[in-house]
Amino acid sequence: MQPQQYQMGGYDRAITMFSPDGRLYQVEYAREAVKRGTTAVGIKCKTGVVLLVDKRVSSRLLEPSSIEKIFRVDEHIGVASSGLVGDARALVDRARIEAQINRVSYGEPVDVETLAKKLCDHMQTYTLFGGARPYGTALLIAGVETDESGTRYRLFETDPSGTLLEYTATGIGIGRPAVMKLFEAEYKDNISVEEAIDLGLKALHTATEGKFDVNTVEIGIAGSYSAKKKAAKKVEAPNGHETSLLPFRKLNADEVKVAVAKFAKTQTSAPVQDKDPDV
């Protein structure tokens, strides 16, 4: 029997070749890139879905605003990423194109699940053919769907293999184990958006051992948020019925600072930093 390391050597160079134990090593390596990425969390609540990301500024000379980890894909859908930022941007661009194709073709906004499946189908093709590597990023896709049966809030997670899973609360990146442990213990159904933000900040606080920076936290909300109410946009579907979509938006710097300051008051240890970390 040859050593495991020697056996692996012939199979981790080809994307499309399974190892004898049924593994695609290049896909597993792409997952490792995600595990080394910054922590992102998504939480479904009573009136929306909240996305939070710690952007991890590595130098005091770096402008935090130049790092973007939460993206608006369509008026009602947003995405948070972890892993290779360039790969995430490429997927977000593709998602935006798919969303506009749906509007042009059918005259209505794309369903969150439909868009998530299209992205995962695209990611999965990069595990089937040679000549290109898998995407080294994972996404949290949050959005609002409205039809005759009512309004639904959706939260999906993708990974480099093209797997698609729906969650009520989840996390990706280096802090996922700590985040999921916290959510298993403390997440409750039908929490408010404000409570979801507090829980998400607590998850980031736990994942970073209290070292996250208020200037590098991004927060996005699909749904309603009392701090700055926005009217739902009326969209006329092909059947003539109007549907209301609560927009996805990112909180501005002042709103993030207020949310983090409110959370910081509840912490008795490891205070939240209020300035860029040193190198």
N, C-alpha and C positions, 0 to 999 in steps of 0.2 A: 504494500500500500504506500503510495507516494504521499509526502507531507502535504497538509492542507494548503500551505502557502504556494507550493509548486503547482498544485491542482488549480488554484484560483488564477494564477498568472496567465493561463491561456484563455480565460473566459472574461476577464475584466477589461479586455481591450476592444471587444466588440459589443456594440449596443444590443444587437439582435440575438446574441448567442446565450442560451441558458447554460448554467453550470449543472453538473450532475445532480446536485441537490435542489434544482429548480429555481435558481436565483439569477436575476439580471443585475450584475454588479454595478454597471454604469448608472442604473436607476437608483440603486442603494447609495452610490456616491453622491448623486444629486440630492437625495434625502438628507445626507450628511451636511450638505451646503445649507439646507434649510435649518437644520438643528443648530448650526453655528450662527444663524441670523438673529436679528433683534426680535424681542418678544412682541407679538401682536395678539390681541384678544378680541373676541366678539361675544356679545351678550344680547340675547333676545329678551325683550321686556313687553309690558302691557301695551304700549303705544309706539313701539318702534324697535330698532336694532341699533346697538351702540358698538362702534369699533374704536379701539384704543391701541396706540403703538408707542413704544419707547424707542426713539430714533438713534440713541447711543452716539453722541457726538464724541469723536475720538481726540479732538484737539481744540484748545481754546481759541485757535485762529480760524476755525471753521465756522461759517455762518450756519446756524441751525436751520434757518428758513430755506436753505438750499437743498436740504435733505427732505424728500417727500416719500412717505410710506403709505399714506392713505390717498386714494384717487377717486374722483367722481367719474363714473363710467357713463351714466345717463342721469336724467333728472331724478330718478327714483332708486338708483343703484349705486353703491359705493364698494370699494375694494381696499383691503389692507393686505400688505405683503410682508414676507420674511424670506431671506435668502439673497440671491444675487439681484441687486436693484435693476440692472440693465435688463435682465430677463423679465422682471416684473413689469417694467415699462413696456416691453414688447407685447406682453400678454394684455396689458391694459389697453394699448392702442388697438389690438385686435378686438377686444371686447367692445370698445367704442364703435368700431366699424360694424360689428355684428348688430349692435343696438340700433344703429342708424339704418342698416339694411332692413331690419324688421319694420321700422317706422315707414320707410319708403314703400316696402312691399305690401304691408298690411294696414297701414294707417293707424297703428296703435303702438304703445310702448311694449318692449319685449318683456316676457315673464322672467322673473329672477332665475327660476329653475332652468328654463330654456337656455338662457344665456350661459349659466354655469355649465350645463351639459355641452354646449358648443365649445366652450373653452377647454373642458376636459377631453373632449374628442380630439381637439387640436393637439393638446399636450400628449395624449396617448399615441398619436401617430409618430412622435419622436422616439418611441420605444420599439417601433416596428421596422424601421428602415435605417440603413447605414448612411454615413455621410454627414450626420448632424447629431449633436449630443442632446440628451433630455434637458428640459428647463430646470435650472437649479433654484427654483422658487416655489413657495406655496402661497395660496391666496385665501383670504376670508372674504366671501362675497355676501354683502348684506343688501336687502332691498325690500320694497313694498309692492304687493300685488293687490289690485282691487277689481272686483267683478260683481255680478249680481248677488253672489252669496256673501259678500262683505269684504273686509280688508284683512289681508294676511301679511305677516312679517316673516321673512325668510332669512336664514343664515346658513351658508354652505362653506365647506372647507375643501380645497383641492390639494393634491400633492403631485410631485413630478411624474408619477406613473399614470396620471389621468384619473385617479380615484376621486369620486365625488361623494361626500357625506354631508348630511344635514344635522345641525346641532342646535340646542337651545343656548349653550354657552361652550366656548372652546378657546384654545390658544395654539399658536404656532411659534416656532423659533426656539431659541436656547432655553427659555424659561417655561416651556410647555409642561414638563412634569409638575413643577410647583404650582402653575396656574390651574391645571386640571384637578390637582388635589384640593386646592382651595375651592374651586367651583363645585366639586362633589360634596363638599361639606357645607357650603354657605349659599349656593344658588337656590332661589325660590321662584316658582312660577308667578307671573303677573306682577313682577316688581315694576316700579316706575322708572322712567328714563333717568331721573336723578339718582335713584338707588343703583341702577345699572352702572352709571358712571362711577359712583363711589366704589362699587364692587370691582369694576375694571381697574381703577387706580390702585385698589388694595392688591389686586393680582399682580400688577406691574411692580408695586412696592415689594411684594413678596419675592417675585422672580429676580429682581435686581438687588435684593437684600437692602432695600431702603435707599438705594443710590441713584434712583432716576431723578432727572432734572426737569423742573417745570418748563424750561425753555425748549425741551426736546420731546415733550409729550404731544402727540397728535390725537385728536378726538373727532370722530365723524358719526353722524346720526342719520339713519334712515327712518323717518317718522316725525313725530311732533316733539317739541322741546319747549318747556314753559319759559325759559330764559329769553327766548326770542321766537315768538310764534310766527309761523309763515302760513299763509293761506294755501290750501291744497289746490293744485292746478287742475282745471277741468280738461279732460281729454275726450274727444268724440271718437268713439269706436265705429267701425264700419256698419254695425247694426243700428246706428243712430242713437244709441244710449251714451250718456255722458258718465265717465268714471272720474273719481277724484284720486289724485296721487299725491301723497305727502312727499316732498322732495328730500333728496339726500343732500346734506351739506356738512362741511367741516366747521367746527367751532373756531372763531378767531382767537388771536393770542390773549385778548383780555378775558374772554369767556373761559379759556383753558386755565388761565391763572386763577380765576375765581373758583373754578371747580377743584383745582389742586389745593388751593388754600383752605377750602372747606374740608377737604379730605385730611389735610395735614393736621387740622385741629383735633381730629379723632385719634391721632397716633401719639402714643406715649413714649415711643423709642424710635431710633433711626429716623430723625427728621428729614423731610423732603428738602433737597437743595433748591436754592433760588438763584443760582448763577451757573454759568458754564463750568464744567469740571476742568481741572488742570489736566495737562497731558499725562 
